[in-house]
Amino acid sequence: MAGNTDPLSPRAKLAVTAGKAAAAVSRAAGRGSGSVIGGRVSLKLDPDLLGRLATHLDVVLVSATNGKTTTTRLLAEALRASGPVVSNALGANMPAGITSALAGGSDARFGVIEVDEKYLAGVARDVEPKAIALLNLSRDQLDRAAETRMMAENWREGLAGSKAVVIANADDPLVVWAASSSPNVVWVAAGQEWKDDAWSCPSCGGVMQRPGDDWFCGECGFRRPAPSWVLSGDHVLDPHGSAWPIHLQLPGRANKANATTSAAVAAVFGVPPQVALERMYQVQAVAGRYDVVQFQGRDLRLLLAKNPAGWLETFSLIDPPPTPVVLSVNARGADGTDTSWLWDVDYTRLAGHPIFVLGDRKLDLAVRLEVAGLDFRVCESLDEAVQLAPPGRIETIANYTAFQDLRRRVGN
């Protein structure tokens, strides 16, 4: 457990060594980074290892349906202004992957940890974080994850009475309800573009009223709290009313929201917003997301979109028509095998774009686009799509494993 006076006991050291060896074997066999298998081996040998590895760290946990990997990366960069950081930057966000990441941070001061929504409460118990950032909750992986209100309830129960400072999105009713069980909450107005999972009150089940950016339940009085940090255009407004410019290399409003939350978290650790935001400019891409790569003589921008809320945000940042767009969808274990979420995405926003469809579930996507009245081509490979695409940079949008497939194909 966190707080153990001897975090690296002989047993813990053996567990760390064995995990690193297992990870090395996995990498040598070409089976990925090895972080998950390494963590599993370590935890098998010492079930309390995660807490032991976090004992010397000031830890912040970042959880959400969308944006947690990018926010973790931005926040890690901001906190490096005050000392060394260990982070699961590659996105392995369940206990095994987190354990592997922390095993490499013996000299770090801060631990910036992305956590899968389902595991947040358990990881928080193990590592006793100083801060927890809650960004949003929306439908995702319908066959694996709980319904969104159930996930919010899991957070609410798991974080009740937590000693951590909770930095939470005031614009997401599910997040507000989940965070409200915590005694120390910092509210951030980060926005909520996708509202289709938040029309009923998580507190009483009544219908939410949403005038403008505000929201409230007319039946039980549950309402949007007053934020102390606000995203306002291209600036972050801090609790003192000062406006700090956001300069990012990452595109889109969603990443400005991620930067705003990151600035609020960094302040908990004593990093001023000006310093935090300046450091965030150094982040050019996040695990391949937003990278522009050369493939067959063409520029491709790689964009990840895993669920309806993510697709909505991604559509807002792509270049306008007639920019060609490649869409790729799989339904493997890491994606969720249920593709019914495709019908929740407003694909009519792609009208005017030449569209090329790939992936294991390209026919599911093709039916959805056909119903939306869009023109598209179904392709067998990225190579074929690139050959057929008209001139100009190609926007490539894919869900999780399809995105990894595309990265491997382009050598990214």
N, C-alpha and C positions, 0 to 999 in steps of 0.2 A: 504493500500500500504506500501511497505518497506520504512522506514524512518519516519513513523508515530511516533509522540512524545509520544503517549500513546498507545503502542501496545497491552497492556492487559487492555483495557477498560472493563467496566461491561459487555457489549455485547460480547466481545471476551472471557472473562472468562466464561460466560454462555455457549458459543458455545463449548469451550474446555471441560467443565464439561459434557455437554450433549453428546458430541462425545465419551468421555471415558466411559460413562454409556452405550451407544449403543454398543460399542466394547465389554464391559464386558458381556452384555446379549448375544451377538453373540458367544463369547467364551464358555459361560455356556451352550449354546444350541448345542455346538459341531460343529459350522459352520465356523471354522477357527480362525485366530488371531483377527478378528474384525476390523482390521485397515482400510479397505476400507469403510465399513458401518459407522464406527465412523467418518471418515473424511467427508463422504457425509453429515452426520447430522450436523457436525460442520460448513461446508461451506454453508449449507442451512440457518443456523442462522446468519452467518457472512461471506458473500461472499469475503471479503477482509482479511480473517483470515490468509491465507497462507503468505501473505506479512507481516502482523503484527508479526507473530511468528518468522520470519526471521530477524527482525529489528536488534536484538542484536548480530547476528551471522556473522562471516566471512564464506560465503557460496561458495562451489564448486559444480557444476552440472556435472554429468557424463552421457553421452548418446552415444549410439551405437546400432547396430543390435546385436552384440555378445560381451560378455566380460564385460558388464557394471556392473553387480552385483558383479563379482569378483574384478574388479578394484575399485569399491566403497568400498568393504571390505578391500582391501589392503591399499587404501588411508586413510581410517578412522583410521586404525592401525598406519600408519605413522604419521598422524597429532596429534595423542594422545601424541606424544612426546612433544608437545607444549601446550596442554590443553585439557579439556573435549570436546568430540565430540558427536553430535547427528546425527543419520543416519538411513535411511530406509533399515536396513540390511536384512530384509526379502524379499526385492524385490518388494514391493508394490509401483510402480513407476509412477502412474498417480496422478493428483492433490489431490484426496481424501486420498490416501495412504501416500503421502508426508506430507499432513497436519497433519495426525495422528502421524507420526513420529516426526515432529517438536514440536507437542504439549507436548511431553515428554522431551523436551530439554531446559527447562528454565534456567538451570545452565550451559549450554554448551557454549563454545567459538566458535567452528567450526560446520558448518552444511555440511555434505558430503552426497549429494543427488543423487541417481540414478533416471534418468528421461527417460520415454518412448520417443522414437524418435519423435513421433507425437506431443507430448506436450512440447517439449523443449523450443520453442520460447515463449509460454505463461507463463511457469513457470519462465523463465529467466526474463520476464517483472515484474512478481510479487515479486520475492525475491532479485533482483538486486545482482547477484553473483559477487564475487571477481574473480572467475576463472570458466572456462567451459572446460571440457575435451571431445573431439570428437575422438572416436576410429576407427570406420569403418561404412560403410553402404553397405548392401547387401539385396537380396530379402528375404522376410520373411512375413508370414501371408498375402498371396496374396489377400485374400478377404477383408482384413481390412486396411492394410497399403498401402500407395501410392507407385507407381513405384519408383525405387530408385532415379532416377534423380529428380523426383518431390519432394521427401523427402529432397534431398540436396538443392533444390531451396527454400523449406520452411525454412530450417536452414539458408540459405544465406540471405534471406529477413528478417527473424526474428532476426538475430544477427548483421545485418548491423549497424555499429556505436556503438556497445555495448562497455561499459566501462570495461567489464571483460577482463582479460587475457585469451585468447583462446589457449589451448594446444591441438594441432591437429596432426593426423597421416599423415606425409608427403608421405607415400607410397600408400595412397588411394586417387585416383584422385577426387572422389566424395566428400570426406571430405575436401580436399584442396580447391576445388571450393567453397564449402559451407563456409569454414572459411575465405576465402580471402576477404570477405566483412567487416571483423573486423579489426580495426586499430592496434591491439596489439596481434600478434599471435606468439606462441612458437612452432616450428616444431619439431616433434619427428619421427625418423626413427624406427617405430615399426614393419614394415613388412606387407605384404598382401599375404597370401597363396592363398586365393580365389580371382580370377581375372575376373570371368565370368560376373560380373556386371559393369566392368570398361574397356571395350574395345572401347567404343565410347566416344569422348570428351564431358564432361558435359557443356563446354563453347560454342562450335560451332557445335557439332554433328559429327565432323570428326573422322577418325579412329586413335586410340591411338597407338603409337609406344612404345614397352616395351622391350628395350634391357637390359637384366640382371635385376638389381634392379631399374633401372632408368625408367622413362616414360615421354613422351611428345606428344603433338599433332603437326604433321607436317604441319597442315593447319593454325592454329591460334596462335601457339607459346606457348599455355598453357603448363606448364611443372612442374615437381617435384621441389619444393623449397629445398634449402639447409637446412638440419636439424641441430639443435643445440644440440639435445640429440639423442643418437644412441644406439640401442640394438646390441651388437657385441658378439655373442656367449653367454657366461655365464656372461657377464659384461655389465654395463651401462656406456657409455661414456658421460660425462657431457660437458657443453659448454666450459670448460677450457681444455678439452682433458684428464682429469683424468678418469681412469677406476675403477669402483666400482663393486665388485663381487655380483652376484645375488644368494642368497641361499633361496630357497623356498621349502616348503613341498608340494605345489601344483604342479602337473606334467605338462610337455609340453611346447613347444615354445610359444604358445599363452599366457600362464601365465607369461613368462618372458617379453613378450611385454606389458602385463598389468602392470607389476612391473615397467618397464621403464617409461611408461606414468605416473604412480603414483609418481615416483621419481621426474619427471619434474614438476608435479603439486605441490608436497610438497615443492619444492624449492621456488615456488611463495609465499608460506606462511612462508618462512624462515627456513624450516627444511632441514638440509644438506642431500645429497644423502646417505652418509654412515649410518646416523641415520635412515633415512626412510627405507632403504633396510634391515637393521638389524631387525627393528620392523616387517616388512612384514613376516619374517620367522615364526612368531607366528601363522599365519593363516594356519590351518590344513585342513579346509573344508569350503565351502560357501553354506549355506542353504541346506546342505546335499550333494552337488556336491563334488565328489572325495572321499566321505566317503567309507571306507571298513567296511562292516557289516557282522555279522554272521547270516545265515538263513538256517535252516534245516542242520546244521553241516557243511555248506559250507561258504567260503569267497566270498562275492559279492562286487565288486566296482561299485558305483553308478555314472553314467556319464550322463550329460544332453547335448542334441544336438537338437536344435530347427529348423534348416534350413540348406540348403546345405553347407554354409560356416562353420557352427558349426560342422556338421558331418565330414567334411574334417579334421578339426583340431582334432577332437576326435579320428578318425582312426589313426592319427599319434602318439597317446600316449598310445594306448592299448598294452598289452603284445602280443608277436608274436604267430603265430600258434604253437601248436594246442590248444591254449587257447580258451575255449568255450565263445561264445558271445550271449547274449540275446538282441534282438532288440524289442522295444515296441513303437508303434505309435498310438496316438489318433488324432481326428480332432474335438475337442470341441471348444467352443467359444474362450477360452484363447489360443488355438493352431493355430486358423485359420482353417476354414472348408474345404479349398481347399488343397488336397494332391498331386496336380500335381508336387510339388517341389521334390517329391521322385525321379522323373526321372532326376533331375539335380545332384543327388548324385552318386558318383562313388563307387558303392558297390563292384566292383571287387577287391577293396583293402582288402576285407574280405576273399578272396580266401584262403583256407586251414584251416579256423576256423570252428569248429562245430557251426552252427547258429540255434537259436531258436527264433521264431517270436510270439509276443504277441500284445495285445492292441485292441482297438475298430476297428482300420483299418488294422488289421493284414493281411487281404486278399489283400488289396491294396499293402502292402509291399511285400507280397508273390509273387504277379505278377511281381513286379519290380525285385526281387531277381531271379525269374525264368528266366526272360529275360537276366539278367546278367550272367546266367549260373552257379549259386551257388547252393550248396547243403544246405538244411535247413529243419527244422521241424516246422510246425505250432502248437502252443500249446494253450490250453484254459486258462492256469493260470501260474503264476510264479512258483508255487509249482511243476507243471508238468515239466516245463522246467528245473528246478534244479534237479529233479529226473532223467531226461534223459541225463543231461550234463555229459560228461566224467570228470575225476578228474582234480583238479586244480582250481585256483581262476577263478571266472566267471566275465567277463566284461559285465555290464548291461548298455545299452545305450537306452535312451528314450527321447521323446520330452516332452513338458512342463507338460501337465496334466497326461500323462502316467508316467512321473517321480514322480509326487506327489502320484499317485496310488501305485507305487512300494515302495516308502518310507513308506506309511501307512502299506503296507503288511508286510514289514520287521521290522516295529516298530521303524523307524528312525525319 
